């Protein structure tokens, strides 16, 4: 289960914080994703691939897929954070000074067909 955690930082610190988050993900990718893929490929490259090796390869590919999903979620988080940063900078550049709090989305009732 994913949960949102939020905290405040100075606006000018946002790029650095996103960089730290992205760097952490690169490290995890090197540590978790790449070895799983290499293990899966390595098992399949061995001569006389038997059913047990294929099962091992499937397991490693599944592990890599799970890690990749986590990485994609973090990349999406980075994208969203930086988009908010850009929006705030543009808003400030247009002379309004402080950034307004985001407004909640309006929910429109659909009419029955």
N, C-alpha and C positions, 0 to 999 in steps of 0.2 A: 504494500500500500504506500502510495506517495502522499506526503503532506507538504504544505507550503510553510516555509519558515521565513520570516522577514525580520530585518533589522535595518537601522538607518546608518548611512555613511554620508559624508560630504559629497556633493555632486561630482566634484572633480576627482574623487577617489574611485568612482565607478569603473573607469577603464582598467585601472590597476586590479581591482577586485575581480573583474571578469577575466583578466589575464591570469590571475592566480587560479581561478576555477578551471579555466581551460588547460592550464599547465598540469594541474592535478589529473585531469581526464586523460591527457596525453600519457602521463606516467602510468596510469591504470591500464590504458590501452596496451602499452608496451609490456606491462607485467601480466595482464590477464588475457586480453584478446589475441594478441600475436602468438603467444605460446600455444593456446588452444588450437588455433588454425594450423600452426606448424606441426603439432602433434597429430592432428587429423590427417594432414597431408602425408606426414612421415609414415604413418601406419599403412596408408594406402599405397605408398611407393615401395614397400617391402615386397620381395618376391613371394609367390604363393599366398596371396591374400586369402585368409580363411574367414569364416563367418564371425569369429570372435574379434578379429581386427576391424571388420566392417562395423560391428556393434560399437567398438571403441571409437572409431572415426565418427559415427553418428553422434555419440555422446559428446565428443569434443566439439563438433560443429554446433550442437545444441547449446553447449556452454558458451561458445563464441557468440552465438546469436543472442543469448541473454545478456552478455556483456555489451554487445553492440547496441541493444535496445536502451540500456542504461546510459551509454555514452550519447546516443541520439537525444535522450531526454535532457541531458546536461547541456548539450549544444543548443537545443531549443531554449533552455533557460538563459544561456548566454546571449542568444539572439534577442530574446524578449527584453532582457535587462538593458542591452545596448540600444534597442529601439526606444525604450523609455528615456534613456539618457539623451539620445538625439532629439527626441520630442521636447524634452525639458530645455535643452540648449537652444533649439529653434524658437521655442516659446519665449525664452529670455532675450534672444537676439531681436525679436520683434518688439521689444520694448515693454513687455508686460512685467518684467522683474521676476517675482516669485512664481514658481510653477503651481498651477491649480491642482487640487486633489482630483484624481480621476472620478468621473461620475459613474454611477452604477448603470448598467445597460437596462434599457426599458424592455419589458416583456410585453409583447402584443398578443392579445387573444386572437386565435384563428377562428374565423367564422366557419361553421360547418358547411360542407358542400351539399 
